[in-house]
Amino acid sequence: MRPSTLINSGIFQIIKGNRYFLLPFIVLLLVSTVLVTIQGNSAIFLFVNRHYSVFADFWFLSFTKLGDGTVAFLLIFILMWVSIREAFTLLVITLLITILIALLKRFFFADYDRPLLYFGEQFIRMVPGYNPPKLHTFPSGHSATAFSVYLYLTFLVKQRGIKFGLFLVACTIGYSRVYISAHFPADVIAGSLSAVLITLPSYFYCKRIKASWIDRRITFNVNKVFTRQTA
């Protein structure tokens, strides 16, 4: 089998196996991109900003924390007890996304301000208890982390409902970034797309690493530790 055929076949199988996350993502990506193009990035942000409630404040302020980089590194740590390969793969994905987002924010789109600075504090509603940043809005790092982490979790489960549920979690985190006035819709779109485009090929290639250590996992023998302590 030629390398190109192997790559196409392998990535296709990954996409097919996780279609309950990826297909809804593609649909949402297309719809949201069309809306932003037609209605405008600022107009959609203001629409979201003007529709709020006390419960939604609590809900989205809580959910947005699930897109923090700490979640990714905590999962990497946990995966070491499942397989070094899984932990290593997610580490590679997380580092690539972190580097890409940092480069885009700091160098290519450094002049893009966040909603608070773009509109001014007096023109937008802010969620009580949250002080949104002002600079480096594009793309959304939390959205990128969310879509990489929860897409990666779909690789580890077989249940279709759970795969779709993980997609909903990632979407909610992305929406929360707009709701709490941390980002514009386009920031979320770019962050999520970047995550998916990095996660899929990274997962494919890391699965093909051949090394004696990579499929091992960390084990913890409670009995041995207890015996040493009482000896």
Residue frames as a rotation matrix with the C-alpha (Angstrom) as fourth column:
MET 1
0.578 0.816 0.000 0.00
0.816 -0.578 0.000 0.00
0.000 0.000 -1.000 0.00
ARG 2
-0.144 -0.640 0.755 1.40
0.581 -0.673 -0.459 3.38
0.801 0.372 0.469 -1.00
PRO 3
-0.798 -0.239 -0.553 2.08
0.600 -0.387 -0.700 5.96
-0.046 -0.891 0.452 1.76
SER 4
-0.860 0.508 0.057 -0.55
-0.484 -0.845 0.230 8.34
0.165 0.170 0.972 0.34
THR 5
-0.108 0.836 -0.538 -3.12
-0.215 0.508 0.834 5.54
0.971 0.206 0.124 0.35
LEU 6
-0.327 -0.100 -0.940 -2.19
0.788 0.519 -0.329 4.61
0.521 -0.849 -0.091 3.91
ILE 7
-0.973 -0.073 -0.219 -2.57
0.184 -0.817 -0.547 8.21
-0.139 -0.572 0.808 5.08
ASN 8
-0.606 0.793 -0.054 -5.87
-0.658 -0.463 0.594 8.73
0.446 0.395 0.803 3.30
SER 9
-0.025 0.589 -0.808 -7.20
0.100 0.805 0.584 5.41
0.995 -0.066 -0.079 4.55
GLY 10
-0.518 -0.273 -0.811 -6.00
0.780 0.237 -0.579 5.95
0.350 -0.932 0.090 8.12
ILE 11
-0.980 0.159 -0.120 -7.31
-0.098 -0.908 -0.409 9.50
-0.174 -0.389 0.905 8.49
PHE 12
-0.422 0.875 -0.238 -10.57
-0.570 -0.052 0.820 8.51
0.705 0.481 0.521 6.82
GLN 13
-0.110 0.350 -0.930 -11.03
0.489 0.834 0.256 5.73
0.865 -0.427 -0.263 9.38
ILE 14
-0.803 -0.209 -0.559 -10.39
0.594 -0.369 -0.715 8.19
-0.057 -0.906 0.420 12.22
ILE 15
-0.856 0.516 -0.041 -12.94
-0.515 -0.842 0.159 10.62
0.048 0.157 0.986 10.79
LYS 16
-0.224 0.797 -0.560 -15.47
-0.315 0.485 0.816 7.86
0.922 0.359 0.143 10.20
GLY 17
-0.294 0.049 -0.955 -15.03
0.701 0.690 -0.180 6.46
0.650 -0.722 -0.237 13.69
ASN 18
-0.605 0.022 -0.796 -15.59
0.660 -0.546 -0.516 9.88
-0.446 -0.837 0.316 15.24
ARG 19
-0.709 0.359 0.606 -18.21
0.437 -0.450 0.778 11.23
0.553 0.818 0.162 12.86
TYR 20
0.327 0.896 -0.300 -20.65
0.819 -0.111 0.563 11.91
0.472 -0.430 -0.770 15.69
PHE 21
0.204 -0.353 -0.913 -18.27
0.569 -0.716 0.405 14.66
-0.797 -0.602 0.055 16.79
LEU 22
-0.694 -0.714 -0.095 -16.79
0.331 -0.434 0.838 15.71
-0.639 0.550 0.537 13.46
LEU 23
-0.532 0.542 0.651 -19.88
0.762 -0.027 0.646 15.87
0.368 0.840 -0.399 11.24
PRO 24
0.602 0.739 -0.301 -21.83
0.798 -0.540 0.269 18.13
0.036 -0.402 -0.915 13.62
PHE 25
0.057 -0.676 -0.735 -18.67
0.443 -0.642 0.625 20.21
-0.895 -0.361 0.263 13.93
ILE 26
-0.818 -0.373 0.437 -18.43
0.533 -0.210 0.820 20.66
-0.214 0.904 0.370 10.16
VAL 27
-0.012 0.910 0.415 -22.09
0.865 -0.199 0.460 21.65
0.501 0.365 -0.785 9.94
LEU 28
0.678 0.257 -0.689 -21.75
0.657 -0.632 0.411 24.12
-0.330 -0.731 -0.597 12.81
LEU 29
-0.321 -0.890 -0.322 -18.51
0.495 -0.448 0.744 25.49
-0.807 0.080 0.585 11.36
LEU 30
-0.716 0.087 0.693 -20.16
0.670 -0.198 0.716 26.17
0.199 0.976 0.083 7.99
VAL 31
0.337 0.936 0.097 -23.30
0.822 -0.343 0.454 27.71
0.459 -0.073 -0.886 9.49
SER 32
0.567 -0.151 -0.810 -21.40
0.592 -0.609 0.528 29.93
-0.573 -0.779 -0.256 11.92
THR 33
-0.574 -0.819 0.003 -18.95
0.546 -0.379 0.748 31.05
-0.611 0.431 0.664 9.23
VAL 34
-0.432 0.521 0.736 -21.82
0.745 -0.254 0.617 32.02
0.508 0.815 -0.279 6.92
LEU 35
0.618 0.720 -0.317 -23.55
0.764 -0.455 0.457 33.91
0.185 -0.525 -0.831 9.73
VAL 36
0.182 -0.643 -0.744 -20.39
0.529 -0.574 0.626 35.81
-0.829 -0.507 0.235 10.64
THR 37
-0.756 -0.489 0.435 -19.79
0.605 -0.267 0.751 36.63
-0.251 0.831 0.497 6.98
ILE 38
-0.231 0.772 0.592 -23.35
0.704 -0.287 0.650 37.86
0.672 0.567 -0.477 6.37
GLN 39
0.731 0.656 -0.187 -24.26
0.571 -0.438 0.695 39.45
0.374 -0.615 -0.695 9.71
GLY 40
0.268 -0.721 0.638 -20.81
-0.341 -0.691 -0.638 40.56
0.901 -0.046 -0.431 10.80
ASN 41
-0.337 -0.547 -0.766 -18.57
0.508 0.579 -0.637 39.53
0.793 -0.604 0.083 13.65
SER 42
-0.980 -0.075 0.185 -19.51
-0.089 -0.665 -0.741 42.48
0.178 -0.743 0.645 15.87
ALA 43
-0.265 0.962 0.067 -23.25
-0.835 -0.264 0.482 42.17
0.481 0.072 0.874 15.24
ILE 44
0.306 0.357 -0.883 -23.36
0.023 0.924 0.381 38.53
0.952 -0.137 0.275 16.30
PHE 45
-0.662 -0.577 -0.478 -21.28
0.524 0.100 -0.846 39.28
0.536 -0.811 0.236 19.39
LEU 46
-0.872 0.354 0.339 -23.69
-0.470 -0.802 -0.370 42.06
0.141 -0.481 0.865 20.41
PHE 47
0.079 0.927 -0.367 -26.68
-0.626 0.333 0.706 39.76
0.776 0.173 0.606 19.81
VAL 48
0.063 -0.145 -0.987 -25.20
0.507 0.857 -0.093 37.18
0.860 -0.495 0.127 22.17
ASN 49
-0.843 -0.530 -0.088 -24.18
0.361 -0.438 -0.823 39.86
0.397 -0.726 0.561 24.64
ARG 50
-0.688 0.632 0.356 -27.74
-0.675 -0.737 0.005 41.22
0.266 -0.237 0.934 24.90
HIS 51
0.433 0.798 -0.421 -29.36
-0.505 0.601 0.619 37.85
0.747 -0.055 0.663 25.61
TYR 52
-0.668 -0.728 -0.155 -28.51
-0.163 0.346 -0.924 36.79
0.726 -0.592 -0.350 29.13
SER 53
0.623 0.780 0.058 -29.87
-0.218 0.102 0.971 35.57
0.751 -0.617 0.234 32.44
VAL 54
0.324 -0.486 0.812 -28.62
-0.945 -0.119 0.306 34.93
-0.052 -0.866 -0.498 35.94
PHE 55
0.693 -0.035 0.720 -28.61
-0.105 0.983 0.149 31.17
-0.713 -0.179 0.678 35.33
ALA 56
0.889 -0.369 0.271 -26.78
0.364 0.212 -0.907 31.59
0.277 0.905 0.323 32.01
ASP 57
0.503 -0.733 0.458 -24.16
-0.707 -0.654 -0.270 33.73
0.498 -0.188 -0.847 33.75
PHE 58
0.278 -0.357 0.892 -23.46
-0.765 0.479 0.430 30.92
-0.581 -0.802 -0.140 36.21
TRP 59
0.807 0.150 0.571 -23.68
0.119 0.906 -0.405 28.19
-0.578 0.395 0.714 33.56
PHE 60
0.851 -0.459 0.254 -21.30
0.266 -0.040 -0.963 29.68
0.452 0.888 0.088 31.01
LEU 61
0.414 -0.735 0.537 -18.88
-0.828 -0.549 -0.114 31.09
0.379 -0.397 -0.836 33.57
SER 62
0.369 -0.233 0.900 -18.57
-0.547 0.728 0.413 27.57
-0.751 -0.645 0.141 34.96
PHE 63
0.847 0.038 0.530 -18.33
0.330 0.744 -0.580 25.87
-0.417 0.667 0.618 31.57
THR 64
0.852 -0.524 0.003 -15.65
-0.318 -0.521 -0.792 28.21
0.417 0.673 -0.611 30.23
LYS 65
0.284 -0.765 0.578 -13.22
-0.893 0.008 0.449 26.86
-0.348 -0.644 -0.681 32.85
LEU 66
0.555 -0.017 0.831 -13.38
0.070 0.997 -0.026 23.45
-0.829 0.072 0.555 31.12
GLY 67
0.903 -0.263 0.340 -11.47
0.350 -0.010 -0.937 24.99
0.249 0.965 0.083 28.21
ASP 68
0.720 -0.676 0.157 -8.54
-0.665 -0.608 0.433 26.05
-0.198 -0.417 -0.887 30.34
GLY 69
0.196 -0.747 -0.635 -5.12
-0.652 0.384 -0.653 24.63
0.732 0.542 -0.412 29.52
THR 70
-0.479 -0.343 0.808 -5.00
-0.868 0.325 -0.376 23.09
-0.134 -0.881 -0.453 32.99
VAL 71
0.504 0.755 0.419 -7.70
-0.614 0.654 -0.441 20.63
-0.607 -0.035 0.794 31.90
ALA 72
0.761 -0.268 -0.591 -5.54
-0.462 0.415 -0.784 19.45
0.455 0.869 0.192 29.00
PHE 73
-0.269 -0.963 -0.014 -2.47
-0.639 0.189 -0.746 18.87
0.721 -0.191 -0.666 31.16
LEU 74
-0.243 0.282 0.928 -4.54
-0.858 0.384 -0.342 17.17
-0.453 -0.879 0.148 33.87
LEU 75
0.816 0.579 0.005 -5.89
-0.487 0.691 -0.534 14.77
-0.312 0.433 0.846 31.25
ILE 76
0.383 -0.775 -0.503 -2.37
-0.531 0.261 -0.806 14.13
0.756 0.576 -0.312 29.96
PHE 77
-0.524 -0.568 0.635 -1.33
-0.833 0.186 -0.521 13.20
0.178 -0.802 -0.570 33.49
ILE 78
0.160 0.688 0.708 -4.30
-0.710 0.578 -0.401 10.84
-0.685 -0.439 0.581 33.91
LEU 79
0.840 0.221 -0.496 -3.67
-0.535 0.490 -0.688 9.21
0.091 0.843 0.530 30.53
MET 80
-0.191 -0.976 -0.109 -0.23
-0.879 0.219 -0.424 8.09
0.438 0.015 -0.899 31.70
TRP 81
-0.524 0.091 0.847 -2.06
-0.569 0.703 -0.427 5.40
-0.634 -0.706 -0.316 33.68
VAL 82
0.660 0.743 0.111 -3.92
-0.335 0.424 -0.841 4.35
-0.672 0.518 0.529 30.52
SER 83
0.606 -0.536 0.588 -1.09
0.787 0.512 -0.345 4.41
-0.116 0.672 0.732 27.98
ILE 84
-0.159 -0.753 -0.638 2.10
0.393 -0.641 0.659 6.44
-0.906 -0.146 0.398 27.55
ARG 85
-0.740 -0.087 0.667 1.20
0.673 -0.097 0.733 6.69
0.001 0.991 0.131 23.86
GLU 86
0.268 0.929 0.256 -2.14
0.866 -0.349 0.358 8.34
0.422 0.126 -0.898 24.64
ALA 87
0.628 -0.086 -0.773 -0.55
0.525 -0.686 0.503 10.78
-0.574 -0.722 -0.386 27.07
PHE 88
-0.457 -0.885 -0.093 2.31
0.439 -0.315 0.841 11.55
-0.773 0.344 0.533 24.67
THR 89
-0.475 0.345 0.809 -0.10
0.845 -0.078 0.529 12.08
0.246 0.935 -0.255 21.76
LEU 90
0.635 0.773 0.000 -2.25
0.732 -0.601 0.323 14.55
0.249 -0.205 -0.947 23.66
LEU 91
0.324 -0.622 -0.713 0.89
0.445 -0.565 0.695 16.31
-0.835 -0.543 0.093 24.91
VAL 92
-0.698 -0.580 0.420 2.11
0.612 -0.180 0.770 16.76
-0.371 0.795 0.481 21.32
ILE 93
-0.073 0.778 0.623 -1.31
0.856 -0.272 0.440 18.06
0.512 0.566 -0.646 20.26
THR 94
0.741 0.397 -0.541 -1.50
0.654 -0.612 0.446 20.46
-0.154 -0.684 -0.713 23.21
LEU 95
-0.057 -0.858 -0.511 1.99
0.440 -0.481 0.759 21.84
-0.896 -0.181 0.404 22.62
LEU 96
-0.699 -0.175 0.694 1.38
0.715 -0.151 0.683 22.33
-0.015 0.973 0.231 18.89
ILE 97
0.275 0.891 0.361 -1.88
0.805 -0.419 0.420 24.14
0.525 0.175 -0.833 19.54
THR 98
0.624 -0.095 -0.775 -0.33
0.591 -0.592 0.549 26.27
-0.511 -0.800 -0.313 22.29
ILE 99
-0.463 -0.877 -0.128 2.51
0.494 -0.376 0.784 27.33
-0.736 0.300 0.607 20.00
LEU 100
-0.555 0.300 0.776 0.21
0.772 -0.163 0.615 28.03
0.312 0.940 -0.141 17.05
ILE 101
0.541 0.840 -0.047 -2.28
0.781 -0.481 0.398 30.07
0.312 -0.252 -0.916 19.09
ALA 102
0.389 -0.479 -0.787 0.52
0.527 -0.585 0.616 32.05
-0.756 -0.654 0.025 20.73
LEU 103
-0.691 -0.676 0.257 2.10
0.569 -0.288 0.770 32.88
-0.447 0.678 0.583 17.36
LEU 104
-0.265 0.683 0.681 -1.21
0.795 -0.245 0.555 33.95
0.545 0.688 -0.478 15.86
LYS 105
0.690 0.585 -0.426 -2.16
0.722 -0.513 0.464 36.06
0.053 -0.628 -0.776 18.88
ARG 106
0.429 -0.595 -0.680 1.19
0.427 -0.530 0.733 37.72
-0.796 -0.605 0.027 19.47
PHE 107
-0.588 -0.799 -0.124 2.54
0.207 -0.296 0.932 38.22
-0.782 0.523 0.339 15.97
PHE 108
-0.826 0.228 0.516 0.04
0.546 0.091 0.833 37.79
0.143 0.970 -0.199 13.14
PHE 109
0.074 0.925 0.373 -3.06
0.500 -0.358 0.789 39.24
0.863 0.128 -0.489 14.82
ALA 110
-0.558 -0.430 -0.710 -1.50
0.821 -0.162 -0.547 41.22
0.120 -0.888 0.444 17.65
ASP 111
-0.983 0.151 0.100 -3.56
-0.153 -0.988 -0.005 44.34
0.098 -0.020 0.995 16.83
TYR 112
-0.248 0.943 -0.223 -6.90
0.033 0.238 0.971 42.56
0.968 0.233 -0.090 17.15
ASP 113
-0.799 -0.024 0.601 -8.54
-0.556 -0.351 -0.753 43.74
0.230 -0.936 0.267 20.37
ARG 114
-0.788 0.559 -0.260 -11.02
0.611 0.765 -0.206 41.83
0.084 -0.321 -0.943 22.47
PRO 115
0.009 0.919 0.394 -14.64
0.746 -0.269 0.609 42.99
0.666 0.289 -0.688 22.78
LEU 116
0.463 0.186 -0.867 -14.06
0.831 -0.431 0.351 44.94
-0.308 -0.883 -0.355 26.02
LEU 117
-0.378 -0.688 -0.620 -11.48
0.331 -0.725 0.604 47.21
-0.865 0.023 0.502 24.41
TYR 118
-0.818 0.080 0.569 -13.11
0.567 -0.053 0.822 47.19
0.096 0.995 -0.002 20.96
PHE 119
0.047 0.948 0.315 -16.54
0.683 -0.260 0.683 48.37
0.729 0.183 -0.660 22.13
GLY 120
-0.585 -0.231 0.777 -15.72
-0.382 -0.766 -0.516 49.95
0.715 -0.599 0.360 25.46
GLU 121
-0.944 0.129 -0.302 -16.88
0.317 0.597 -0.737 48.87
0.085 -0.791 -0.605 28.89
GLN 122
-0.651 0.720 -0.241 -19.93
-0.332 -0.556 -0.762 51.16
-0.683 -0.416 0.601 28.80
PHE 123
-0.206 0.571 -0.795 -21.34
-0.979 -0.122 0.166 49.54
-0.002 0.812 0.584 25.64
ILE 124
-0.192 0.139 -0.972 -21.28
-0.276 0.942 0.189 45.85
0.942 0.304 -0.143 26.52
ARG 125
0.705 0.446 0.552 -22.62
-0.671 0.167 0.722 43.80
0.230 -0.879 0.417 29.41
MET 126
-0.411 -0.864 -0.292 -20.05
-0.580 0.495 -0.647 41.92
0.703 -0.097 -0.704 31.44
VAL 127
0.380 0.504 -0.776 -20.81
0.220 0.765 0.605 38.84
0.899 -0.400 0.180 33.50
PRO 128
0.640 -0.122 0.758 -20.58
-0.703 -0.490 0.515 39.62
0.309 -0.863 -0.399 37.22
GLY 129
0.703 -0.443 0.557 -17.47
-0.237 0.592 0.770 38.07
-0.671 -0.673 0.311 38.73
TYR 130
0.316 -0.616 0.722 -15.52
0.852 0.519 0.071 37.94
-0.419 0.592 0.689 35.47
ASN 131
0.462 -0.286 -0.840 -13.12
-0.281 -0.945 0.167 40.58
-0.841 0.159 -0.517 34.19
PRO 132
0.841 -0.072 0.536 -12.46
0.474 0.575 -0.666 39.83
-0.261 0.815 0.518 30.50
PRO 133
-0.219 -0.972 -0.082 -9.03
0.667 -0.210 0.715 40.47
-0.712 0.102 0.694 28.95
LYS 134
0.501 0.386 -0.775 -8.60
-0.142 -0.846 -0.513 43.34
-0.854 0.367 -0.369 26.51
LEU 135
0.040 -0.628 -0.777 -5.86
-0.941 -0.286 0.183 42.27
-0.337 0.724 -0.602 24.08
HIS 136
-0.806 -0.546 -0.229 -4.95
-0.591 0.719 0.365 39.40
-0.035 0.429 -0.902 21.74
THR 137
-0.016 0.944 0.330 -8.37
-0.766 0.200 -0.611 38.12
-0.643 -0.263 0.720 20.80
PHE 138
0.810 0.417 -0.413 -7.74
-0.582 0.483 -0.654 36.05
-0.073 0.770 0.634 17.66
PRO 139
-0.135 0.864 -0.485 -7.98
-0.207 0.454 0.866 33.09
0.969 0.217 0.117 17.81
SER 140
0.514 0.432 0.741 -9.59
-0.802 -0.066 0.594 31.78
0.305 -0.899 0.313 20.99
GLY 141
-0.559 -0.816 -0.149 -7.18
-0.661 0.547 -0.513 29.64
0.500 -0.188 -0.845 22.99
HIS 142
-0.519 0.449 0.727 -9.89
-0.581 0.439 -0.685 28.22
-0.627 -0.778 0.033 25.24
SER 143
0.584 0.770 -0.257 -11.90
-0.693 0.309 -0.651 27.13
-0.422 0.559 0.714 22.19
ALA 144
0.177 -0.619 -0.765 -8.83
-0.755 0.413 -0.509 25.49
0.631 0.668 -0.394 20.68
THR 145
-0.795 -0.480 0.370 -8.11
-0.599 0.528 -0.602 23.63
0.094 -0.700 -0.708 23.91
ALA 146
-0.132 0.851 0.509 -11.73
-0.648 0.315 -0.694 22.56
-0.750 -0.421 0.510 24.27
PHE 147
0.719 0.486 -0.497 -12.07
-0.685 0.375 -0.625 21.16
-0.117 0.790 0.602 20.76
SER 148
-0.126 -0.810 -0.573 -8.71
-0.691 0.486 -0.535 19.38
0.712 0.328 -0.620 20.93
VAL 149
-0.804 -0.217 0.554 -9.30
-0.585 0.460 -0.668 17.82
-0.110 -0.861 -0.497 24.36
TYR 150
-0.073 0.877 0.475 -12.90
-0.525 0.371 -0.766 16.74
-0.848 -0.305 0.434 23.82
LEU 151
0.590 0.121 -0.798 -12.24
-0.780 0.339 -0.526 15.55
0.207 0.933 0.295 20.29
TYR 152
-0.463 -0.838 -0.289 -9.36
-0.679 0.545 -0.493 13.51
0.570 -0.032 -0.821 21.67
LEU 153
-0.611 0.299 0.733 -11.66
-0.578 0.464 -0.671 11.98
-0.541 -0.834 -0.111 24.27
THR 154
0.519 0.822 -0.233 -13.92
-0.760 0.320 -0.566 10.77
-0.391 0.471 0.791 21.46
PHE 155
0.035 -0.595 -0.803 -10.98
-0.756 0.510 -0.411 8.69
0.654 0.621 -0.432 20.22
LEU 156
-0.850 -0.495 0.182 -11.02
-0.464 0.536 -0.705 6.84
0.251 -0.684 -0.685 23.54
VAL 157
-0.435 0.777 0.456 -14.74
-0.344 0.324 -0.881 6.00
-0.832 -0.540 0.126 23.76
LYS 158
-0.958 0.098 0.271 -16.96
0.277 0.573 0.771 3.90
-0.080 0.813 -0.576 21.51
GLN 159
-0.182 0.976 -0.123 -20.43
0.823 0.083 -0.562 5.07
-0.538 -0.203 -0.818 22.47
ARG 160
-0.358 0.097 0.929 -21.97
0.778 -0.519 0.354 7.34
0.517 0.849 0.110 19.83
GLY 161
0.680 0.728 0.091 -23.97
0.531 -0.574 0.623 9.29
0.506 -0.375 -0.777 22.38
ILE 162
0.538 -0.567 -0.623 -20.88
0.571 -0.299 0.765 10.10
-0.620 -0.767 0.163 24.42
LYS 163
-0.487 -0.725 0.487 -19.03
0.847 -0.256 0.466 11.26
-0.213 0.639 0.739 21.28
PHE 164
-0.054 0.557 0.829 -21.87
0.593 -0.650 0.475 13.62
0.803 0.517 -0.296 20.44
GLY 165
0.840 0.360 -0.406 -22.07
0.528 -0.369 0.765 14.71
0.126 -0.857 -0.500 24.08
LEU 166
0.028 -0.923 -0.383 -18.37
0.768 -0.225 0.600 15.63
-0.640 -0.311 0.703 24.00
PHE 167
-0.530 -0.118 0.840 -19.06
0.748 -0.531 0.398 17.73
0.399 0.839 0.370 20.91
LEU 168
0.493 0.809 0.321 -21.80
0.486 -0.562 0.670 19.57
0.722 -0.174 -0.670 22.81
VAL 169
0.632 -0.354 -0.689 -19.42
0.659 -0.223 0.719 20.22
-0.408 -0.908 0.092 25.70
ALA 170
-0.473 -0.866 0.159 -16.82
0.803 -0.350 0.483 21.71
-0.363 0.356 0.861 23.33
CYS 171
-0.271 0.468 0.841 -19.51
0.639 -0.566 0.521 23.85
0.720 0.678 -0.146 21.65
THR 172
0.759 0.602 -0.249 -20.76
0.559 -0.406 0.723 25.12
0.334 -0.687 -0.645 24.99
ILE 173
0.188 -0.789 -0.585 -17.24
0.729 -0.287 0.621 26.15
-0.658 -0.544 0.521 25.96
GLY 174
-0.655 -0.427 0.623 -16.82
0.753 -0.442 0.488 27.94
0.067 0.789 0.611 22.64
TYR 175
0.146 0.810 0.569 -20.13
0.546 -0.545 0.636 29.77
0.825 0.218 -0.521 23.05
SER 176
0.675 0.111 -0.730 -19.21
0.732 -0.233 0.641 30.66
-0.099 -0.966 -0.239 26.62
ARG 177
-0.384 -0.910 -0.156 -16.20
0.844 -0.415 0.341 32.61
-0.375 -0.001 0.927 25.38
VAL 178
-0.615 0.288 0.734 -18.51
0.364 -0.722 0.589 34.93
0.699 0.629 0.339 23.46
TYR 179
0.421 0.889 -0.180 -21.14
0.553 -0.094 0.828 35.02
0.719 -0.448 -0.531 26.21
ILE 180
0.560 -0.241 -0.793 -18.68
0.759 -0.235 0.607 36.21
-0.333 -0.942 0.051 28.87
SER 181
0.995 -0.070 -0.074 -17.27
-0.095 -0.889 -0.447 38.81
-0.034 0.452 -0.891 26.45
ALA 182
0.303 -0.939 0.165 -13.86
0.000 0.173 0.985 37.21
-0.953 -0.299 0.052 26.22
HIS 183
-0.756 -0.578 0.309 -13.95
0.239 0.196 0.951 36.71
-0.610 0.792 -0.010 22.43
PHE 184
-0.197 0.633 -0.749 -15.71
-0.908 -0.405 -0.104 37.46
-0.369 0.659 0.655 19.17
PRO 185
0.713 0.548 0.438 -17.44
-0.340 0.815 -0.469 34.61
-0.614 0.185 0.767 17.29
ALA 186
0.790 -0.452 -0.415 -14.70
-0.384 0.164 -0.909 34.54
0.479 0.877 -0.044 14.64
ASP 187
-0.167 -0.870 0.463 -12.12
-0.957 0.029 -0.289 33.93
0.238 -0.492 -0.838 17.36
VAL 188
0.032 0.295 0.955 -14.01
-0.611 0.762 -0.215 30.83
-0.791 -0.577 0.205 18.48
ILE 189
0.940 0.331 -0.077 -14.44
-0.241 0.492 -0.837 29.58
-0.239 0.805 0.542 14.91
ALA 190
0.451 -0.847 -0.280 -10.71
-0.603 -0.058 -0.796 29.96
0.658 0.528 -0.537 14.19
GLY 191
-0.283 -0.571 0.771 -9.69
-0.956 0.234 -0.178 28.39
-0.079 -0.787 -0.612 17.49
SER 192
0.335 0.501 0.798 -11.92
-0.448 0.830 -0.333 25.35
-0.829 -0.246 0.502 17.06
LEU 193
0.972 0.014 -0.235 -10.89
-0.226 0.333 -0.915 24.81
0.066 0.943 0.327 13.44
SER 194
0.139 -0.990 0.011 -7.20
-0.835 -0.123 -0.536 25.08
0.532 0.065 -0.844 14.32
ALA 195
-0.184 -0.166 0.969 -7.67
-0.849 0.523 -0.071 22.48
-0.495 -0.836 -0.237 17.03
VAL 196
0.688 0.527 0.500 -9.39
-0.214 0.805 -0.554 19.95
-0.694 0.274 0.666 14.78
LEU 197
0.881 -0.366 -0.299 -6.86
-0.307 0.039 -0.951 20.42
0.360 0.930 -0.078 11.96
ILE 198
-0.135 -0.957 0.259 -3.99
-0.895 0.005 -0.447 19.79
0.426 -0.292 -0.856 14.38
THR 199
-0.037 0.173 0.984 -5.59
-0.810 0.571 -0.131 17.01
-0.585 -0.802 0.119 16.41
LEU 200
0.861 0.500 0.090 -6.53
-0.358 0.722 -0.592 14.68
-0.361 0.478 0.801 13.55
PRO 201
0.651 -0.652 -0.389 -3.14
-0.232 0.318 -0.919 14.36
0.723 0.689 0.056 11.78
SER 202
-0.223 -0.750 0.623 -1.22
-0.890 -0.103 -0.444 14.46
0.397 -0.653 -0.645 15.08
TYR 203
0.255 0.414 0.874 -3.27
-0.735 0.671 -0.104 11.56
-0.629 -0.615 0.475 16.40
PHE 204
0.969 0.142 -0.203 -2.78
-0.246 0.638 -0.730 9.66
0.026 0.757 0.653 13.13
TYR 205
0.351 -0.915 -0.198 1.02
-0.354 0.066 -0.933 10.00
0.867 0.398 -0.301 13.12
CYS 206
-0.273 -0.450 0.851 1.52
-0.952 -0.001 -0.306 9.44
0.139 -0.893 -0.428 16.86
LYS 207
0.623 0.565 0.541 -0.43
-0.616 0.781 -0.106 6.18
-0.482 -0.267 0.835 16.58
ARG 208
0.943 -0.269 -0.195 2.24
0.015 0.621 -0.784 4.96
0.332 0.737 0.589 14.16
ILE 209
0.193 -0.899 0.393 5.25
-0.916 -0.309 -0.256 5.58
0.352 -0.310 -0.883 16.39
LYS 210
0.752 -0.043 -0.658 7.10
0.113 0.992 0.064 2.35
0.649 -0.122 0.751 17.05
ALA 211
-0.259 -0.817 0.515 8.98
-0.630 -0.261 -0.731 2.27
0.732 -0.514 -0.447 20.34
SER 212
-0.471 0.006 -0.882 9.28
0.373 0.907 -0.193 -0.25
0.799 -0.420 -0.430 23.14
TRP 213
-0.907 0.002 -0.422 8.25
0.405 -0.274 -0.872 2.21
-0.117 -0.962 0.247 25.84
ILE 214
-0.887 0.454 0.077 5.35
-0.410 -0.855 0.318 4.00
0.211 0.250 0.945 24.23
ASP 215
-0.043 0.929 -0.369 2.61
-0.340 0.334 0.879 1.43
0.940 0.163 0.301 24.80
ARG 216
-0.580 -0.161 -0.798 3.45
0.662 0.478 -0.578 0.96
0.474 -0.864 -0.171 28.45
ARG 217
0.363 0.679 0.638 1.57
-0.005 -0.683 0.730 2.66
0.932 -0.268 -0.244 31.25
ILE 218
-0.582 -0.527 0.619 2.35
-0.580 -0.264 -0.770 3.82
0.570 -0.808 -0.152 34.75
THR 219
0.254 0.630 -0.734 1.33
0.233 0.696 0.679 1.33
0.939 -0.344 0.030 37.40
PHE 220
-0.286 -0.256 0.923 1.03
-0.782 -0.495 -0.379 1.78
0.554 -0.830 -0.059 41.11
ASN 221
-0.129 0.154 -0.980 1.28
0.273 0.955 0.114 -1.29
0.953 -0.253 -0.165 43.33
VAL 222
0.363 0.377 0.852 -0.50
-0.636 -0.568 0.522 -0.36
0.681 -0.731 0.034 46.55
ASN 223
0.983 0.052 -0.177 0.44
0.073 0.768 0.636 -3.63
0.169 -0.638 0.751 48.28
LYS 224
0.234 -0.971 -0.037 4.14
0.799 0.214 -0.562 -3.14
0.554 0.102 0.826 47.60
VAL 225
-0.224 -0.282 0.933 4.08
-0.147 -0.936 -0.319 0.40
0.963 -0.209 0.168 48.99
PHE 226
0.649 0.564 0.510 2.16
-0.597 -0.037 0.801 -0.73
0.471 -0.825 0.313 52.07
THR 227
0.847 -0.381 -0.372 4.64
0.469 0.865 0.181 -3.59
0.252 -0.327 0.911 52.65
ARG 228
-0.115 -0.944 0.309 7.61
0.583 -0.316 -0.749 -1.22
0.804 0.094 0.587 52.46
GLN 229
-0.041 0.157 0.987 6.05
-0.475 -0.872 0.119 1.17
0.879 -0.464 0.110 54.94
THR 230
0.780 0.458 0.425 5.33
-0.587 0.303 0.751 -1.55
0.216 -0.836 0.505 57.50
ALA 231
0.601 -0.619 -0.506 8.64
0.377 0.777 -0.504 -3.41
0.705 0.112 0.700 57.10
